[in-house]
Amino acid sequence: MERNNNKKIIKHIVRLFIVIFVLMNIIAIFHSYKFTHFSDKIQSRTDANNLTASQKAGILFFGVNNPRPVNTKKPSQPYQNIKLKSNVAIECWSIKVPNPKGTIILFHGYGGKKSDMLDKSDEFLKLGYNTLLVDFMGSGGSEGNTTTIGYFEAQQVKTCYDYLKTKGENNIHLFGTSMGSAAILKAIKDYNLSPKSILLECPFGSMYKTVCARFRIMKAPTFPMAGLLMFWGGIQNGFWAFNNNPEEYAAAVNCPTLLLYGNKDNRVSREETHTVFKNIKGKKKLVIFHGAGHENYLVNHKEQWVTSITAFMKNI
């Protein structure tokens, strides 16, 4: 009798674990889809930092809502709208100055769009550089509604780089923020790009680490859900997400590099930043913005940002 009871208990425990495992995978599928897909129906992006307990519970089950990024303004200068064929069709804005020193290609972050980069473009224009502002796939005027957090976006970095090369531009600089930085690092590693320099704002060390950071912001445990989200996100979008590691891509960089980081960043750790910086070869400079989070440094730290950028561009 006791043996039969023990067997029943074990069966119940096994069934419970199976139910929990299936439930966790269903939740991960919802999360990963919303994490990598934008919606035209959503008016505003869910702010994970300002939610009620019930709202957080809903997000823990069904994921964060992400509206498709829409460009909110246009350049104040004359510009050319350019469509390029990459792995998807992408849209760019080309802004030129007289007698340019070269061209800066600007790549936005996760959930961003090229109009987010206009303030930075303006600063580069003042320094005498043409700029090319890019909508990654799923954003602004580019095709699709998906994002792969820099993985397939690396192909779009290459497309923009190659486009300028065909126009006779040899003095090409790549600027990226967050996901844009990750895409730049992957493009250099995968396609042997040779830009004159790269300027990186707060690149994450690995996709797994950036997913874990989002769970920590929600005060939710990272294990095992972060790994499941990575697995299903990769399955849904046709790549192995665990291989998306800018820390490793950085080892392929040999050109002059400026790395910018806010010491209050809750999405990218100081350890990740220093690992990326350590792995970069060649001339490099790390600038820390004290009191800054994962943000546009031009808003609250404009003087330091402009000074750092100006000094770097003068010395490459």
Residue, then its C-alpha position, 0 to 999 in steps of 0.5 A: m500500500e505504501r509503495n503504491n502511494n509513493k508511486k502516485i506521489i511521484k506521478h503527481i510530481v512528474r505531472l506537475f513538473i511537466v505542466i510547469f515546463v509546458l507553461m514556462n515554454i508557452i510564456a516564453i513563446f509569447h515573450s520572445y514574439k513580442f520582444t522581436h516583433f513590432s505591432d502597428k496597432i499599439q500606440s505606446r510602448t510599455d514602460a517596464n519601469n512604471l507599472t502596477a503589480s497587476q500590469k507587471a504580472g500581465i507582462l510576465f505572462f504575455g510579454v512587453n508590447n512594442p509599437r512599430p517605431v515611426n519617424t517623428k520628425k525629419p532633418s532640418q537640412p536638405y536631405q535625400n531619401i534613399k532606399l537600399k536593398s539588404n536582407v530587407a528593403i531599408e530606408c536612409w536619410s543622406i545629409k551632406v555638407p560642403n567639402p566633407k571630411g568623410t561620412i558617418i553612418l548612424f544606427h539606432g538602438y532597439g525600438g528606435k528609428k533614424s529620426d532618433m539620431l538627428d541630434k547626433s547627426d547635427e553634431f557630426l555635420k558641424l564637425g564637417y562630416n556627411t551623415l547617413l541615418v538608417d532605419f533598421m528592419g522593422s523600423g521607420g521607413s524600412e521593411g518588415n515588423t521584426t528585429t533580431i537585436g543586431y543579428f540580421e541587422a549586421q547585414q544592413v550595416k554592410t549594405c550601407y557601408d557598401y553603398l557608400k563605397t560604390k559612391g566613392e566614399n573611402n572615409i567611412h565612420l560607423f556610429g551606433t547606439s546599443m543594438g546599433s553598436a552590436a550590429i556594427l561589431k557583428a558586421i565587422k566580424d562577419y564581413n571584414l568591413s574596414p571603416k575609418s573608425i567606429l563610435l559605440e554607445c553602450p553595446f551589450g555584451s551578449m544577447y543573453k545578458t541583455v535579456c537577463a537585464r530586462f528580467r531584472i528590471m522587472k524584478a523577475p528571476t532570470f532562470p530559466m525564462a531568459g534562456l527559454l526566451m532566447f531559444w524561442g526568439g531564435i526559433q521564431n526568427g531563424f537564428w541561434a540567439f545564444n551566438n549573438n555576442p558582441e563581446e566576441y565580435a569585438a575581437a575582430v575590430n582593428c580600427p580606432t574605436l570610441l566606446l561610450y558608457g553610462n555608469k548608471d546603465n541598468r541594461v548594460s553592466r560595467e563588466e560587459t562594457h569593459t569586456v567589449f573594450k578589452n577585446i577591441k584591438g587597435k587604438k581605443k578610448l573609453v569614456i564614462f558618463h557619470g550618472a547616465g543610464h541607458e539613454n541618449y547622452l546628448v540630453n543630459h550630458k551634451e557637453q561631455w558627449v560633444t567634447s569626447i566625439t570632437a577630440f576622437m574625430k580630430n585624433i584618428 
